[in-house]
């Protein structure tokens, strides 16, 4: 299963290792995230599945599965809905679902949920004493980001990035290293280094909020 747009009314199974196996139907989809209407009720309250690692297994019997993170969905009064969840794709899917119902234990290769977002970023390469490079993000996760405007940097270069989130005074100030250079398009994949728990949580909340906004703007299927 690839992280593409899901088909209308596609049937899937949500696999939460050691917790639940839930039949569901895709009701909204945007790049990187889907909203799922539950066809069966899990044996644990939905609130316990919030921000749990999970996999989507296609309902057509194929073995490929897509890893991601589940999010509970609040209703208009702030209570957790028991018929709906959202699923954010990880940046790189895993091949198997360790510990899931009917699956043998296997090593889990996790990656951070990623969101496509264009935001201003100041890039200060290691060794710069004056000035900086002005760039823009292309995507962002708690593990790294893709930026344009850093053509002068090569793989392995260390740098500092200052990213504007929703407002000019809402800044992330982080250390990173160039992990990937795409010279054809002038893009650089940056791996974040030394990120503290508080900053990582800020990025995770931002990614989740952007994905939820994208899902809420898309009308339900059918």
Long-range contacts (C-beta under 8 A, 24 or more apart in sequence): 1-56, 1-57, 1-58, 1-62, 1-64, 1-65, 1-66, 1-93, 2-64, 2-66, 2-93, 3-31, 3-32, 3-66, 3-89, 3-93, 5-29, 5-30, 5-31, 6-34, 8-221, 8-222, 9-221, 9-222, 10-58, 10-59, 11-39, 11-59, 12-36, 12-56, 12-57, 12-58, 12-59, 13-56, 13-57, 13-59, 14-54, 14-55, 14-56, 14-70, 14-85, 14-87, 15-54, 15-55, 15-56, 15-57, 15-65, 15-97, 15-100, 15-101, 15-103, 16-42, 16-49, 16-52, 16-53, 16-54, 16-70, 16-100, 17-53, 17-54, 17-97, 17-98, 17-99, 17-100, 18-99, 19-44, 19-48, 19-49, 19-52, 20-44, 20-49, 20-101, 21-100, 21-101, 21-102, 23-59, 24-85, 26-221, 27-84, 27-220, 27-221, 27-222, 28-215, 28-218, 28-219, 28-220, 28-221, 29-218, 29-221, 30-211, 30-214, 30-215, 30-218, 31-116, 31-214, 32-88, 32-89, 32-113, 32-114, 32-115, 32-116, 32-211, 32-214, 33-86, 33-87, 33-88, 33-89, 33-211, 33-212, 33-214, 33-215, 34-86, 34-87, 34-215, 35-73, 35-84, 35-85, 35-86, 35-87, 35-215, 35-220, 36-84, 36-85, 36-86, 36-87, 37-83, 37-84, 38-82, 38-83, 38-84, 38-85, 41-82, 45-80, 45-82, 46-72, 46-80, 46-81, 46-82, 46-85, 47-72, 47-80, 49-85, 50-80, 53-108, 53-110, 54-87, 55-94, 55-97, 55-100, 56-87, 57-97, 65-93, 65-94, 65-95, 65-96, 65-97, 66-90, 66-93, 67-92, 67-93, 67-94, 67-97, 67-108, 67-110, 67-111, 68-113, 69-113, 69-208, 71-208, 71-212, 86-211, 86-212, 86-215, 88-113, 88-207, 88-208, 88-211, 89-113, 89-114, 90-114, 91-141, 91-143, 111-141, 111-143, 112-141, 112-142, 112-143, 112-144, 112-204, 112-207, 113-141, 113-142, 113-204, 113-207, 113-208, 113-211, 114-139, 114-140, 114-141, 114-207, 115-139, 115-140, 115-141, 115-206, 115-207, 115-210, 115-211, 117-210, 119-163, 119-164, 119-165, 120-163, 120-164, 121-145, 121-147, 121-149, 121-161, 121-162, 121-163, 121-164, 122-161, 122-162, 123-147, 123-149, 123-150, 123-153, 123-159, 123-160, 123-161, 124-159, 124-160, 124-161, 124-162, 125-152, 125-153, 125-157, 125-158, 125-159, 126-157, 126-158, 126-159, 126-160, 137-163, 138-187, 140-203, 140-206, 140-207, 141-203, 141-207, 142-192, 142-195, 142-200, 142-203, 142-204, 142-207, 143-191, 143-192, 144-176, 144-179, 144-189, 144-190, 144-191, 144-192, 145-176, 145-189, 145-190, 145-192, 146-187, 146-188, 146-189, 146-190, 147-187, 147-188, 147-190, 148-185, 148-186, 148-187, 148-188, 149-186, 150-178, 150-186, 150-188, 151-183, 151-186, 151-188, 153-178, 153-181, 153-188, 154-178, 154-181, 155-179, 155-180, 155-181, 158-193, 159-190, 161-190, 165-202, 165-206, 166-206, 172-199, 172-202, 172-203, 174-199
